[in-house]
Amino acid sequence: MNKLTKIAFGGGCHWCTEAIFQALIGVEKVQQGYVASTGKNTTFSEAVIVHFNVDVITLNTLIEIHLRTHKSSSAHSMRGKYRSAIYSFSNVQKLEAEILLKAFQLEFEHQLITRVYPFSEFKASREAIQNYFIKNPKKPFCERFIIPKLNLLRDKYSEKLKTNYLYHNDMSTTKLGLGLAALGRPDYINIRPETSIDKSVEAFRYTAFSTLDEAYHLGIRDFDVAPSYGLGEQFLQDWNTSRNHKDVNLSTKFGYTYVANWEIGFSGKHEIKEHSIDKLNEQWNVSKALLPNLKIYQIHSATLDSGVLKNDAVLYRLHELKKTHQLKIGISSSGTEQIKIINEARKIKFDGIDLFDSYQVTYNVFEQSTYAVLKALLAEGKTVIIKEALANGRIFRNDQFKAYQTAYHYLETLSKKYQVESDAIALRFIMDYLEPKLVLSGASNTTQLQQNLKALHFKLDTNDIEQLKSLAVNPEDYWQERSHLSWN
């Protein structure tokens, strides 16, 4: 269970204070409004209530950031409206805050005017101005007052910031996550630039843990896996247990079984599809070890021919898991029938409520056929997760793919313009054009991950997006080409 508690802060405009605390890892909710205390401070003053997980972020950190992001030593004439305050919800919290405030005074040249007051009453701001920076990042007020404060956080407290706040000011609605498809098995359908890789289980386990740790350090909180990703699910379970992070969102799947048994260069099928109720129960019994951080449970590569979307036993069991464990239920899809599969899944309801909340779909600069249906899902409030965003490595120049030479030239032109590699351009295109909930990095090591995350540094301009849209190829050709990629 998350150890949630709350405290309130006032100091400057509550639009600024709200944005500061919304940016912090471990803060789960910020209520913007006006707070009153007792005694001489019964008038309402602009403030926010911060709901935070004490296992993730400390009161010490919250108070320090509050003191450094408003004029905590300035007794200016507007202090009636903007009381410099920490509002406690208990006597114990009040005492702790007072001790911390006294300790922080030693780090400030001028006398702090911030005081700790008992919380008495709260009035919420009107809906139109709540989440002000998230809704209006380009407004002059935000650019003049809020963004400089966020830049200070990036400079001084980058390890405390949520991913979307790390590098850019535009507050993209899309997050980057990490998929473990290439981290859990020695061979994968990917074009690897490296020719000599230690493919022992020990080496892969070390690389997986290093990449997961680096991802978490860089602010990634969403991790996706499947039982068919070799030892990927076991690696993620072991990492999840050993690190004991409280703020990660894990997703896994059922329906495919890994059968290559870590045999390098295995000549047969590496994974076998089975969308039966028995396979669901078998794989769930393993995957449930990811709870309570498991948030999304998916049908792996749902297809029309497998009949899984008409299998009442499977669908009802997923409905049970959704209710029992408060999971989002999803599907992942591949191939030329992605649109048909998604639309079939959208029809499935229990008690009038959609069974599927999440859709993990292949989408990239070359395969854009699902754009319209994905935008419709987003408009319905569904979670859209993008996989294979780099087209299994085909977005990098490769003489094997003659049809992509013009695309390679343009991607490399944009790489020079934005001072990043082609992978960041391809990821940013999805973020700016489709705006899904999550795009998965398929990085197989920390270097690739760091390059991928540079997609958070910039935004593509409109003309560049239009040019990248033109790189889409016929879906039939795309998927036929993918089917011929070798496992390596």
C-alpha positions as CSV (number, residue, x, y, z in Angstrom):
1,M,0.0,0.0,0.0
2,N,1.2,3.5,-0.8
3,K,1.8,5.6,2.3
4,L,-0.1,8.7,1.3
5,T,-0.3,11.8,3.4
6,K,-0.9,15.5,2.8
7,I,0.4,18.9,3.6
8,A,-0.4,22.4,2.3
9,F,1.9,25.1,1.0
10,G,1.4,28.8,0.2
11,G,3.9,31.4,-0.9
12,G,3.2,32.9,-4.4
13,C,0.6,32.5,-7.0
14,H,-1.0,29.1,-6.6
15,W,-0.7,28.5,-10.4
16,C,3.1,28.4,-9.8
17,T,2.9,26.4,-6.6
18,E,0.6,23.9,-8.2
19,A,3.0,23.4,-11.2
20,I,6.0,23.0,-9.0
21,F,4.6,20.2,-6.9
22,Q,2.8,18.4,-9.8
23,A,6.3,18.0,-11.3
24,L,7.7,15.9,-8.4
25,I,7.9,12.1,-8.3
26,G,5.9,10.9,-5.4
27,V,3.4,13.6,-5.5
28,E,0.1,12.0,-6.5
29,K,-2.3,14.9,-6.4
30,V,-2.2,18.7,-6.0
31,Q,-5.3,20.6,-5.1
32,Q,-5.2,24.3,-6.0
33,G,-7.1,26.8,-4.1
34,Y,-7.1,28.9,-0.9
35,V,-6.2,27.9,2.6
36,A,-7.2,29.4,6.0
37,S,-5.5,28.8,9.3
38,T,-6.5,29.8,12.8
39,G,-5.9,32.8,15.1
40,K,-4.7,35.9,13.1
41,N,-4.5,33.9,9.9
42,T,-8.2,32.9,9.3
43,T,-8.3,34.8,6.0
44,F,-8.0,32.6,2.9
45,S,-4.6,32.8,1.1
46,E,-3.6,31.2,-2.2
47,A,-2.2,27.8,-1.6
48,V,-2.2,24.1,-2.6
49,I,-2.7,20.8,-0.8
50,V,-0.1,18.3,-1.8
51,H,-0.9,14.6,-1.5
52,F,2.4,12.6,-1.5
53,N,3.8,9.2,-0.9
54,V,6.2,9.3,2.0
55,D,8.0,6.2,0.7
56,V,9.0,8.1,-2.4
57,I,9.4,11.8,-1.4
58,T,10.1,13.2,2.0
59,L,8.7,16.2,3.8
60,N,12.2,17.5,4.0
61,T,12.4,17.6,0.1
62,L,9.0,19.2,-0.2
63,I,9.8,22.0,2.2
64,E,13.2,22.6,0.7
65,I,11.7,22.9,-2.8
66,H,9.0,25.1,-1.6
67,L,11.5,27.5,0.1
68,R,13.6,27.7,-3.0
69,T,10.8,28.2,-5.5
70,H,9.1,31.3,-4.0
71,K,10.3,34.4,-2.3
72,S,10.5,32.8,1.1
73,S,12.6,35.6,2.6
74,S,10.6,38.6,1.2
75,A,8.0,40.3,3.3
76,H,6.5,42.1,0.3
77,S,3.2,44.0,0.3
78,M,1.1,41.2,-1.1
79,R,1.8,38.8,1.7
80,G,-1.9,38.9,2.7
81,K,-2.9,37.3,-0.6
82,Y,0.3,35.2,-0.8
83,R,1.0,34.1,2.8
84,S,4.4,32.3,2.9
85,A,3.3,29.2,4.8
86,I,3.4,25.5,5.5
87,Y,0.0,24.3,6.7
88,S,0.2,21.2,8.9
89,F,-2.5,18.6,9.3
90,S,-1.4,17.3,12.7
91,N,0.7,18.4,15.7
92,V,3.3,15.9,14.8
93,Q,3.6,17.2,11.3
94,K,3.7,20.8,12.6
95,L,6.6,20.0,14.9
96,E,8.5,18.2,12.1
97,A,8.0,21.1,9.7
98,E,9.2,23.6,12.3
99,I,12.3,21.6,12.9
100,L,13.1,21.4,9.2
101,L,12.3,25.1,8.7
102,K,14.8,26.0,11.4
103,A,17.5,23.8,9.9
104,F,17.0,25.3,6.4
105,Q,17.4,28.8,7.8
106,L,21.1,28.0,8.0
107,E,21.3,27.7,4.2
108,F,19.7,31.1,3.6
109,E,21.5,34.4,3.8
110,H,18.3,36.4,4.7
111,Q,15.7,35.6,7.4
112,L,13.0,33.2,6.2
113,I,9.5,34.6,6.7
114,T,7.8,31.3,6.0
115,R,5.9,30.0,9.0
116,V,4.2,26.7,9.9
117,Y,0.4,27.1,10.6
118,P,-2.3,24.6,11.5
119,F,-4.5,23.8,8.5
120,S,-8.1,24.9,9.1
121,E,-10.1,25.2,5.9
122,F,-9.7,24.9,2.1
123,K,-11.6,26.4,-0.8
124,A,-10.8,25.0,-4.3
125,S,-10.1,27.3,-7.2
126,R,-12.7,27.2,-10.0
127,E,-12.3,24.4,-12.5
128,A,-11.2,26.7,-15.3
129,I,-7.9,27.7,-13.6
130,Q,-7.0,24.3,-12.0
131,N,-4.1,22.5,-13.6
132,Y,-3.2,25.9,-15.1
133,F,0.3,25.1,-16.4
134,I,-0.7,21.7,-17.8
135,K,-3.5,23.3,-19.7
136,N,-1.7,26.5,-20.7
137,P,2.1,26.0,-20.9
138,K,2.5,28.6,-23.7
139,K,0.5,31.3,-21.9
140,P,2.7,34.4,-21.2
141,F,2.3,34.0,-17.5
142,C,3.6,30.4,-17.6
143,E,6.5,31.4,-19.8
144,R,7.4,34.3,-17.6
145,F,6.9,32.9,-14.1
146,I,6.4,29.1,-14.1
147,I,8.9,27.8,-16.6
148,P,11.9,29.5,-14.9
149,K,10.9,27.8,-11.6
150,L,10.7,24.4,-13.5
151,N,14.1,25.1,-15.0
152,L,15.4,25.6,-11.5
153,L,14.0,22.2,-10.6
154,R,15.7,20.6,-13.6
155,D,19.0,22.1,-12.6
156,K,18.9,21.3,-8.9
157,Y,16.5,18.4,-8.5
158,S,16.4,16.5,-11.8
159,E,16.3,13.2,-10.0
160,K,13.0,14.2,-8.3
161,L,11.2,15.1,-11.5
162,K,8.6,13.1,-13.4
163,T,9.7,12.2,-16.9
164,N,7.7,14.8,-18.8
165,Y,9.2,17.6,-16.8
166,L,12.9,16.6,-17.3
167,Y,13.8,18.2,-20.5
168,H,11.2,20.4,-22.1
169,N,8.8,23.1,-21.4
170,D,5.9,22.1,-23.6
171,M,4.4,19.5,-21.3
172,S,3.8,16.8,-23.9
173,T,1.0,14.6,-22.8
174,T,3.0,11.5,-24.0
175,K,5.3,9.6,-21.7
176,L,8.2,7.3,-22.6
177,G,8.3,3.9,-21.1
178,L,10.6,0.9,-21.5
179,G,9.6,-2.4,-23.1
180,L,11.7,-5.5,-22.3
181,A,11.2,-7.4,-25.6
182,A,14.9,-7.1,-26.4
183,L,16.2,-7.3,-22.8
184,G,14.9,-10.7,-21.9
185,R,16.0,-13.1,-24.6
186,P,19.2,-13.5,-26.6
187,D,17.6,-13.3,-30.1
188,Y,14.9,-10.9,-31.2
189,I,13.4,-9.6,-34.4
190,N,15.5,-6.5,-34.4
191,I,18.4,-5.1,-36.5
192,R,21.2,-5.0,-34.1
193,P,24.2,-2.7,-34.8
194,E,26.3,-4.7,-32.4
195,T,27.9,-7.8,-33.9
196,S,29.5,-9.3,-30.8
197,I,27.2,-9.6,-27.8
198,D,27.6,-11.7,-24.7
199,K,24.4,-13.7,-24.9
200,S,24.7,-15.6,-21.6
201,V,21.8,-15.4,-19.2
202,E,24.1,-13.7,-16.6
203,A,25.1,-11.0,-19.1
204,F,21.5,-10.4,-20.1
205,R,20.3,-10.2,-16.5
206,Y,23.0,-7.7,-15.7
207,T,22.1,-5.6,-18.8
208,A,18.4,-5.8,-18.0
209,F,18.9,-4.6,-14.4
210,S,21.3,-1.8,-15.5
211,T,18.9,-0.6,-18.1
212,L,15.9,-0.7,-15.7
213,D,17.9,1.1,-13.1
214,E,19.0,3.8,-15.6
215,A,15.4,4.1,-16.8
216,Y,14.1,4.7,-13.3
217,H,16.9,7.2,-12.6
218,L,16.0,9.1,-15.8
219,G,12.4,9.3,-14.7
220,I,10.8,6.5,-16.6
221,R,8.0,4.8,-14.5
222,D,6.3,2.6,-17.1
223,F,7.6,-0.8,-17.9
224,D,6.1,-3.4,-20.2
225,V,6.9,-7.1,-20.6
226,A,5.4,-10.5,-21.6
227,P,6.0,-14.2,-20.6
228,S,7.2,-14.8,-24.2
229,Y,10.1,-12.3,-23.8
230,G,12.4,-15.0,-22.7
231,L,13.4,-14.3,-19.1
232,G,12.1,-10.7,-19.4
233,E,9.2,-11.1,-17.0
234,Q,11.4,-12.9,-14.5
235,F,14.0,-10.1,-14.7
236,L,11.3,-7.5,-14.2
237,Q,9.8,-9.4,-11.2
238,D,13.2,-9.7,-9.6
239,W,14.0,-6.1,-10.2
240,N,10.6,-4.9,-9.0
241,T,11.0,-7.0,-5.8
242,S,14.6,-6.0,-5.1
243,R,14.2,-2.3,-5.8
244,N,10.8,-2.0,-4.1
245,H,9.9,1.2,-6.0
246,K,6.4,2.3,-5.1
247,D,5.7,4.6,-8.1
248,V,6.2,2.3,-11.1
249,N,3.5,1.1,-13.5
250,L,4.0,-2.4,-14.8
251,S,2.2,-4.1,-17.6
252,T,2.4,-7.7,-18.9
253,K,0.4,-10.0,-21.2
254,F,-0.8,-13.5,-21.7
255,G,-1.1,-15.6,-24.8
256,Y,2.4,-16.4,-26.0
257,T,4.9,-18.8,-24.6
258,Y,8.7,-18.6,-25.2
259,V,10.0,-22.0,-26.5
260,A,13.5,-21.2,-27.8
261,N,14.9,-22.1,-24.3
262,W,17.7,-19.6,-24.7
263,E,19.2,-21.6,-27.6
264,I,21.3,-19.1,-29.6
265,G,20.3,-19.1,-33.3
266,F,17.2,-21.3,-32.6
267,S,15.8,-22.3,-36.0
268,G,12.2,-22.8,-35.1
269,K,9.5,-20.5,-33.8
270,H,10.7,-18.7,-30.7
271,E,7.2,-18.2,-29.3
272,I,3.9,-20.1,-29.6
273,K,0.5,-18.4,-29.5
274,E,-2.3,-19.9,-27.4
275,H,-5.1,-17.6,-26.3
276,S,-7.0,-20.3,-24.3
277,I,-8.5,-19.9,-20.8
278,D,-5.9,-22.5,-19.5
279,K,-3.0,-20.4,-20.8
280,L,-4.5,-17.3,-19.3
281,N,-4.8,-18.9,-15.9
282,E,-1.3,-20.5,-16.2
283,Q,0.4,-17.3,-17.1
284,W,-1.6,-15.1,-14.7
285,N,-0.5,-17.3,-11.8
286,V,3.1,-16.2,-12.6
287,S,2.4,-12.6,-13.6
288,K,0.4,-11.8,-10.5
289,A,3.7,-11.6,-8.6
290,L,4.1,-8.1,-10.2
291,L,1.1,-6.9,-8.1
292,P,0.5,-4.3,-6.7
293,N,2.7,-2.4,-9.3
294,L,1.0,-4.3,-12.1
295,K,-1.4,-1.9,-13.6
296,I,-2.3,-3.2,-17.1
297,Y,-2.9,-6.8,-18.1
298,Q,-3.2,-7.5,-21.8
299,I,-4.0,-10.1,-24.4
300,H,-0.7,-10.5,-26.3
301,S,-1.1,-9.9,-30.0
302,A,-4.8,-10.5,-30.2
303,T,-5.9,-11.8,-33.6
304,L,-9.3,-12.4,-35.2
305,D,-8.3,-16.0,-36.2
306,S,-7.4,-17.1,-32.7
307,G,-11.0,-16.3,-31.6
308,V,-9.8,-14.8,-28.3
309,L,-12.2,-11.8,-28.7
310,K,-15.1,-14.2,-28.8
311,N,-13.9,-16.5,-26.1
312,D,-16.4,-16.0,-23.3
313,A,-14.3,-17.8,-20.7
314,V,-11.3,-15.7,-21.4
315,L,-13.2,-12.5,-21.5
316,Y,-15.1,-13.1,-18.3
317,R,-11.8,-14.1,-16.5
318,L,-10.2,-10.9,-17.7
319,H,-13.3,-9.0,-16.4
320,E,-12.9,-10.8,-13.0
321,L,-9.2,-9.8,-12.8
322,K,-10.1,-6.2,-13.7
323,K,-12.6,-6.0,-10.8
324,T,-10.6,-7.9,-8.3
325,H,-7.2,-6.2,-8.8
326,Q,-8.3,-2.8,-10.2
327,L,-6.4,-3.5,-13.4
328,K,-6.7,-2.0,-16.8
329,I,-7.4,-4.7,-19.3
330,G,-5.8,-4.3,-22.7
331,I,-4.8,-5.9,-26.0
332,S,-1.7,-5.6,-28.0
333,S,-1.9,-5.9,-31.8
334,S,0.3,-6.5,-34.8
335,G,-0.1,-7.0,-38.5
336,T,-2.3,-5.8,-41.3
337,E,-5.6,-6.3,-39.4
338,Q,-4.8,-4.0,-36.4
339,I,-7.7,-1.7,-37.2
340,K,-10.2,-4.6,-37.4
341,I,-8.8,-6.1,-34.2
342,I,-9.1,-2.8,-32.3
343,N,-12.6,-2.2,-33.5
344,E,-13.7,-5.7,-32.5
345,A,-12.2,-5.2,-29.0
346,R,-14.1,-1.9,-28.6
347,K,-17.4,-3.8,-28.9
348,I,-16.8,-5.9,-25.8
349,K,-18.6,-4.7,-22.7
350,F,-19.6,-6.1,-19.3
351,D,-22.5,-4.4,-17.5
352,G,-22.4,-1.7,-20.1
353,I,-18.7,-0.9,-19.4
354,D,-15.9,-1.4,-21.9
355,L,-13.7,-4.4,-21.0
356,F,-10.6,-3.0,-22.7
357,D,-9.1,0.2,-21.3
358,S,-5.7,-0.1,-23.0
359,Y,-4.5,-0.7,-26.6
360,Q,-0.8,-1.4,-27.4
361,V,-0.3,-1.0,-31.1
362,T,2.6,-0.9,-33.6
363,Y,2.9,2.6,-35.0
364,N,5.9,4.4,-36.5
365,V,7.0,6.6,-39.3
366,F,6.6,3.8,-41.8
367,E,3.4,2.1,-40.4
368,Q,0.8,4.9,-39.8
369,S,-2.3,3.0,-40.9
370,T,-3.9,3.0,-37.4
371,Y,-3.8,6.8,-36.9
372,A,-7.5,7.5,-37.2
373,V,-8.6,4.6,-34.9
374,L,-6.0,5.5,-32.3
375,K,-7.1,9.1,-32.2
376,A,-10.6,7.9,-31.7
377,L,-9.5,5.7,-28.8
378,L,-7.7,8.7,-27.2
379,A,-10.8,10.8,-27.6
380,E,-12.7,8.1,-25.6
381,G,-10.1,8.4,-22.8
382,K,-8.4,5.0,-23.5
383,T,-4.8,4.3,-22.9
384,V,-2.8,4.1,-26.1
385,I,0.6,2.5,-25.9
386,I,2.9,2.5,-28.9
387,K,5.4,-0.3,-29.5
388,E,7.9,-0.9,-32.3
389,A,8.3,2.8,-32.6
390,L,11.6,2.4,-34.4
391,A,10.2,-0.2,-36.8
392,N,12.5,-2.9,-35.4
393,G,15.5,-0.9,-36.3
394,R,14.5,-0.1,-39.8
395,I,14.5,3.7,-39.2
396,F,18.3,3.6,-39.2
397,R,20.1,3.7,-42.5
398,N,20.5,0.2,-44.0
399,D,21.4,-0.6,-47.6
400,Q,19.2,-3.7,-47.3
401,F,16.1,-1.5,-47.5
402,K,16.3,0.3,-50.8
403,A,12.8,1.7,-50.5
404,Y,13.8,3.7,-47.4
405,Q,16.8,5.6,-48.8
406,T,14.8,8.9,-49.2
407,A,13.4,8.4,-45.7
408,Y,16.9,7.9,-44.3
409,H,18.1,11.1,-45.9
410,Y,15.3,13.1,-44.4
411,L,15.7,11.5,-41.0
412,E,19.4,12.3,-41.0
413,T,18.6,15.9,-42.1
414,L,16.4,16.3,-39.1
415,S,19.0,14.7,-36.9
416,K,21.4,17.4,-37.8
417,K,18.7,20.1,-37.3
418,Y,17.7,19.0,-33.8
419,Q,21.2,17.6,-32.8
420,V,19.9,14.1,-32.0
421,E,20.0,10.7,-33.6
422,S,17.3,9.3,-35.9
423,D,15.7,7.3,-33.1
424,A,14.8,10.5,-31.2
425,I,13.3,12.0,-34.4
426,A,11.2,8.9,-34.9
427,L,10.0,8.8,-31.3
428,R,9.3,12.6,-31.3
429,F,7.2,12.3,-34.4
430,I,4.8,9.9,-32.6
431,M,4.7,12.1,-29.6
432,D,3.9,15.3,-31.6
433,Y,1.6,13.8,-34.3
434,L,-0.3,11.0,-32.6
435,E,0.1,12.1,-28.9
436,P,-0.5,8.7,-27.3
437,K,-0.4,8.1,-23.6
438,L,2.9,6.1,-23.8
439,V,5.6,5.3,-26.3
440,L,7.8,2.3,-25.4
441,S,11.5,2.5,-25.9
442,G,12.8,-0.9,-27.0
443,A,16.3,-0.1,-25.9
444,S,18.6,-3.1,-25.3
445,N,21.2,-1.2,-23.2
446,T,21.6,2.1,-21.3
447,T,23.3,3.8,-24.3
448,Q,20.3,3.2,-26.5
449,L,18.0,4.3,-23.8
450,Q,19.8,7.6,-23.2
451,Q,19.6,8.3,-26.9
452,N,15.9,7.5,-27.1
453,L,15.2,9.9,-24.2
454,K,16.6,12.8,-26.1
455,A,13.2,12.8,-27.8
456,L,12.1,14.7,-24.7
457,H,14.5,17.6,-25.5
458,F,12.6,19.2,-28.4
459,K,9.4,19.5,-30.5
460,L,9.2,19.0,-34.2
461,D,7.9,21.9,-36.2
462,T,4.8,21.6,-38.3
463,N,6.6,21.3,-41.6
464,D,8.8,18.5,-40.3
465,I,5.8,16.6,-39.0
466,E,4.1,16.8,-42.4
467,Q,7.3,15.5,-44.1
468,L,7.5,12.6,-41.7
469,K,3.9,11.7,-42.3
470,S,4.8,11.3,-46.0
471,L,7.2,8.5,-45.1
472,A,4.4,6.0,-44.5
473,V,4.4,2.9,-46.6
474,N,1.7,0.4,-47.6
475,P,0.8,-1.7,-44.5
476,E,0.9,-4.9,-46.6
477,D,4.4,-4.2,-47.7
478,Y,5.5,-3.1,-44.2
479,W,4.3,-6.3,-42.5
480,Q,5.5,-8.6,-45.2
481,E,8.9,-7.0,-44.8
482,R,8.8,-7.4,-41.1
483,S,7.9,-11.1,-41.4
484,H,11.2,-11.6,-43.2
485,L,13.4,-10.0,-40.5
486,S,15.6,-12.6,-38.9
487,W,15.9,-13.3,-35.2
488,N,19.4,-12.4,-34.1
